[in-house]
Amino acid sequence: MPSVKKLSAIRRRISLLLLDDPALVESTITQQPPGDEDEKKRLLDHTAEICALLTELHAADLADLLESLPPEARQALWCLTPLDKRGFVLYEASDTISDGLIAQMSDKDILRAIRPLDIDEQAQLARRLPRHLLGRILTALEPSQRAQLRETIQYDEDSVGYLVDFNLLTVRPDVTLAVVQRFLRWHKVIPDATDKLFVTDRKNHLLGELTLTNILLHKPNTRVEQAMDPEPILFEPETETDDIASAFERYDLISAAVVDSKGKLLGRVTVEDILDRVNRTSDHHLRRSGGLTASEDVYAPVATAVKNRSGWLAINLCTALIASRVIGLFEDTLAHLMALATLMPIVAGIGGNTGNQTITMIVRALALHQLDHGKKSTLLFKELGVSVVNGLVWGAVLAVITVLLYGNIAMGGVMMLAILLNLLLAATMGVTIPLAMVKLGRDPAVGSNVMITAITDTGGFFIFLGLATLFLLP
């Protein structure tokens, strides 16, 4: 395996060859070499160089490289990717990229590409494949593998059953560690992320787990049942992946058993699968929190990007219109005191910042299940207390600045009171909005920032101009 530095250099070289040579991209896609012999030789040399470099790239690196290229260069690179590596690339790539690559492949090539994958990897790809191919995939499998694939695809994508890995090692409790060591040497290659063996009876009920450390540290004549942990951490297939990720972090797990309701061992889940899932989920949340669809490609066509983003832009337009109408209610006030127009954005901006801070903390707490057993009212009062202190301190600072700029003590007092009230509004809504979205079955990370900004802008304008109308106009 090349070093990380060398892998980066390989990726840069492949990108440079494809991005700087449109003729190479076109000839690779169309499979039609140019008529000029010198040009043909140059393209063949570059193609051979790319193919040689591809043999050194890991599937995950190739998936990242494909995602970083424009559509035409991406298609050309996919044409040059060896068929025996394509299945692993599809598994490592994001849903958007893999869907686009699968659409370019024939049924025959798809079946050949996924054949080398493990059952759990095939199961995760199965949902992205054309439905008519699933039957052909099942037919090509051994009966036991067919049953495993059928079982895996029935689970929700957010459950551990969707991630279960059937590639594991099991031993019986009545054998010695010397037998286990011979068993491992006989295998020669053990599954990735193997830090333990699972101890089962003849009916495949999980009895415990035997770590590799215990195999090495105990005497060879020690029986497995004496060296194993009889109370391992285990999960049921319906468990949500967020809960699994928290458990893996909390207990420093590398792998863990997955059992059914009767205690039978179904498979295992590994830290590799959890990290992949967490990264995909984080990427989806990041896109959606910014008003993008979870599947938008960075090189998506203009029409697709416009369609995906128009929804949130429409919502922002509506909230901006509401805020503008609130300002319109106080046209006379603004006409008498133009200084208010320069101070309004400060009130709204500080309120929005406070609201976003509160929402970020609440969404994180919800994701980590820190509020499952806590009192929501206690949290609300705590946030209100923080807002009171911040409102008084920073409101006083802005009041002094206002008096120094405009020589109006009453305006400074209005500024301080408006800051305090808008921060209280921001804290209240910052706690309420995510909790309400969870109650409605929606993702609190999506749309909360837009809503809090709209509320603090509109509320801040109304509070500030309303107070100015009451206390500053003659």
N, C-alpha and C positions, 0 to 999 in steps of 0.2 A: 504494500500500500504506500503510495507516494506521500511525502510530507504535505501538511496543509499549505505551506508556501508554494510548493510545486503544483498542487491542485489548483490554487488560485491562478498561477501562471498559465496552466493549461486552459482554464476557462477563458482567461483574457485572450489567449491566442486564437481559440476557436471563434470567439465573438468578433475579434478583429478580422479574421478571414471572411466571415459571413457578412458582416456589416459594411466592409470596405469593398466588397466585390459582388455587385448586383448580378453580374453575368454568371457567377458561380451559383448563386441562389436560384436563378432562373433555370439554368441547365440541370441542376439537381432535381428541381420540382418537375420539370417537363420531360426529363430523361432524353433531351435532344442536345447533343454536343454541337458546338459551332463548326462551321465549315472550315475556317482557317486552322491549319495544322498547328501553328505555334500557339494560338489561343487555346486550342483543344488540349495540347500538352500541358499548358500552364494550369488549366482547370483540373486536369487529371492529377497533377502534382498536388494541388491544394486539397482536392478531394481525398487523396491518399493520406495526406498529412492529418486531415481532420479525423479520418477513420482510425489512424494509428493513435491519435490522442484520445479518442473515445474509449479505447480499450483500457486506458489508465484511470478513467473517471468512475467513481462510485455512482450508483444509480441515483442517490440523493443529490449529488453534485450536478448530475446531468439534468435532473428535474428542475433544480434552481436555475441552471443555465437556460433551459427552455423557457422558463417563465420570464427571464430577463430580456428575451429577444422579441423583436417585432414579429407579427404573424408570418410574413414570407420567410424570414430567416429561420423562424421556429419550425416551419414546415420542412424546409430544406434539411435542417439538422435532424429532424425526426426521420426523414427518408434515409439518412446515413446511419442512424442508430441500429446496431445489430439486433436482430429479431429476438435473440435469446436474452437480451437485456431490457427489451421494451416493457415486459410485464412488471419488472421491478421499478422501472421509471414511472409507469402509470400508478403504481401503488404509492410511491413517494411523492408524486406531484399533487398540487392542490386540485380540488374538485373541478375548478374552472378549466385548468390546463388539461387535465386528463380527459375531461368530456370532449374538448376540442380535438385532442389527439385521437381518441377512439373514433370520432366521427370521420376521420380520414382513413381509417383502416378497414379492410375487408373482414368479413366474418372469419375466414380461414386464418388470417393473420392474428386476429384477436384471440382465437382459441389457442394458437401456437404460442402466443406471447404469455398468456396467463398459466400455461401448463406447468412451468417450473416453480410457480409460487406455492407456498404452504396453503393449507386449507383456510386458515384465518385470514390470510392475505387475499385469497380468491373470494372469500365471503365479503370482504370490505369493498372489493372491486365489482362484485356481482350487481350491486344496486346501480352502478353507473353504466352497465352494459345494456345493449338492446335486449328486451325481454325474451325474444325468441332464441337467444343464445344460451339462456340459463339451462334449458332442458338438455342441450348438447353438452354443456359443461358437466352436468350431473351424470349423464350417460357415460362419459369418459372416465369417471372416478371409480375407485374401488367401493364396494358396498358400505364399508365402515366410514370412508371419507365422504361418501354421498350423504350419509345420515348426519355427519358432523356439519356439512355445509348447509343442509336443510335446517338444522337446528339453529345455526348461527344467524342466518338471514331472517329468521322470524322475529328477532329482537330489535328493539328500537335503536337507532344510531347513537343515542345518548346513554345507553345502558352498557354495562360491562359484558353482557352476553354478546354484543356486537364485536367486542375486542378479544374474546376468548381465544387463547392460543392452545391448540391441541398437541403441539410438539413439546412434550415433556418426558421426564423419566420418573418411573414409579418403582418401588421396591416393597417387599413383604416384611412384616415386623419380626419374623422369626429367624431371619438369616443374619449372619455375622457381617461386620464391616469389611472383613477380608473378602467375602463374597461380593459385597457392593463394589469394592475397589476393582476386582476382576471384571465385574459387570461394566464399569465405566471404561476400563481399558479395552474391553471387547468392542464397545461402541466406537472408540477412537475419536469421533467427533460428537460433542454434546451440543444441545440446542443453545442458541444465543441467550444471554441474560440468565443462565442457570446458576443460581447460588444455593439451590437446595433440591433435594429429591422428595417426592411425595410418597408417604407410606400408606398403602391401602390393603384392604383384605381381598379375598377372592371374589367378592361381589362388587369391588371397586368403591367401597365406602372409605372415605378419608379418615385415617386414624391419627395422622400427625405429619410432621415434616422433618427431614433430616438434612441439616446444612452441610455444605462441603467442609466447613471448618470442623464440625464434629467428626466427620469421616476421617480427617487428617489427625486430629488431636487424640481421639480415643484409641484404645488398644484394638488390634485387628480382630481379636476373638470376642469383642463386645457385640452383643446382639443389637439390632436396629432399634427395637422397642425400648432398650435401655438408653440409647443415645439420642433418640428423636425428641422433638417438642410435641407433647400430646395435645396442646391447645394452640394451634397456629392461628394466625389471622387469616380469615377467609371471607369470601364474598359470594353472594347469590347473583345469578345472571341478570336479575332485574334491577340491581343497584345502579344508580346514576353515576356516570363517569366523574362528575364533580366531586361526589362523595369519595370515590376511589382515589382521585388525585389528592384530596386532603389527607386520606389515610396513608398513602404512600409517602407523602411529605412528613407527616407526623411520626410515623414509625420507621422511617428510613428504609423502606422496602425496595427490593430489586424485583421480586416476583411474589405472587400470592395465589393461593388456590381458589378456584371457582367451583362451587358445589351446588347441586340442586336441592330441592326442599327435603329430600330424603337423605341428604348427606353424601350422595354419590359424587365422585370427582368428575367434573365435566372437562376441565382444562385448567389453564392458569392465565393470569394477566401479568404482563411485565412492565417495567418502568419505561421501556422503549415505546410501547403502545400508548401508555399514559401520556408521555411527553409529546408524542405526535398528536394525540387528541387535544391536549391542552393548547398546543401551538395553533392548531386549526381553529379551535374555539376562540382563542384570543384574537386571531386574525379576523374572524367573522365579526366579533364584537367591535373591533377597531373600525372596520369598514362601516358597519351599521350605525355606530355612534356618530360617525361623520356624515350620515345621510346617504351612504352608498349601499348597494345590495351586496350581500355576502359573497356573491359569485362574480362581481365585476372584474374583468381583466384590465391591467394597466394599459394595454394596447387595444382595448375594445374599440370597435367602430364608433364614430361620432353619434350616429343615430341610436345605438345601443346605450351609450353613456348618457345621452340626453334623456332617454326613456327611464333609465334607472334612477336618475337624480331629480327628475322633475317633481316627484311627490313631495320631498322635503322642501324644495324651493317654493312650491305652492303653499305649504304650511308656513314657511318663513314670511312669505308675502302677506298672508292673512294676518299673522301676528304683528307685522310691521304696520299694516293698515290700521289695526286696532290701536296701536300705540300712537299713531299719527292723529287718529280721531280724538284720543284723550287730550293730546296737546291742543287740538283745535277747540276744545271746550274752554280753554283758557287764553284765547287770542287777545282779549282785552287786557288781561293781566300782563301778558308778554309785551303788549304795546306800551303799557305804562312803565314797565321795568325790563328793559332789554337785557340787563345783566343776568336775568334769570335764565336766558337761553344759553349762556356760557356755563352755567352751573348745573343745568339739568343732566348732561351726560355723566357728570361725576357721581351723582346720586344713583343713577341707573347702573353705571359700571361697577361701583362698589357692591351694590346689591347682587348683581349677576355673578361677580366673583365669589361672594360669600355663598350664594346658592349652589354654585358648581362645586365648591369645596365640600359642602355638606352632602351633596348627592354622591360625589366620588367616594366619600367615607361610607355612606349607607350602602351603596351598591357593592363595595368591597366586602362589607360586613355580611351582606346577604349572600354573596358568593361563597364566603367561608363559613356560612351557617352560624355566625356569631350572634344572630338575633333570634334564633329558633326558640330559645328558652328565656330570652331577656324581655324586660318590660319596655314596650315601645314608648310609653309615656315618660319614663325616666330619661330615655335618650332625647326625647323632644325637649324636655325641660333643661337638660344639659346644654343642648344647642342654643336654646333661647338665652341661657345664661351667658354663653360665649358671645352671642350677638349683642347683648346688652352692654357688656364690657367693651367690646370692639366699637359699638355704636357711640358710646360715651367718649371713648378715647379719641377715635379718629373723627368723630363728629365735632369734638372740641377743637381739634387741630384745624379742620376745614373751616370752622366758624371763625377762628382767629385769622386765617388766611383771607376769608371773605371780607372781614372787617378792614383788614389792612388794604385790600384791593379796592373796595368800594366805599369805605367809610360809613357803613350802615350796620349798626349793632343788631337791629331787628332782623336784618337779612342773615346775619351770622347765626342768630338763634334759630331761624327757620331752617337754615342749612343743617345745623346740628340735629334738630328734631327729625328732619326728613331722613337723614342718614340712619338714625336710630330705628325709626319705624320701618324703613325699607330693609334693613338688616334683619329685623324680627320677622318680617314677611318672608325674606329669603330663607331663613332658617326653618320656619314652619313648613314652607312648601318643599324645601330640600329634603326634609324627613318624610313628608306626606306623599310626594309624587312617587318615589320608588316603591314604598310600601303599598300604595294603591295599585300600581302596575302589577306587582306580584299577586295581589288579590284578584286581579282581572286575568291572571294567567299570561301576562305579557313580560317580555324581557325588560327589566328596569334600566339596563344599560343603553337601550335603544330609545331615543326620543326624549329622555329626561332632561338633557342639557338644553334642547330646544325649548321645552316647556318652561323650564326655570328662567331662561333668559327672557322669554316673552312676558312672563309674570312679573319679574323684577323690573323690566323696562317699563311696562305699562303701569304697574303699581308705583314705581319710583316717580314717574312723571306725574301721576295723579296726586300722590302724597305731597310732593314738593310744590307743585303749582297750586294745589288746594290750600296748603298752609300759607303760601305767599298771598293768595287771594284773601284769606282770613285776616292776616296780621300785617300785611305790607301796603295794601291799597287803602287810600283815604276813605 
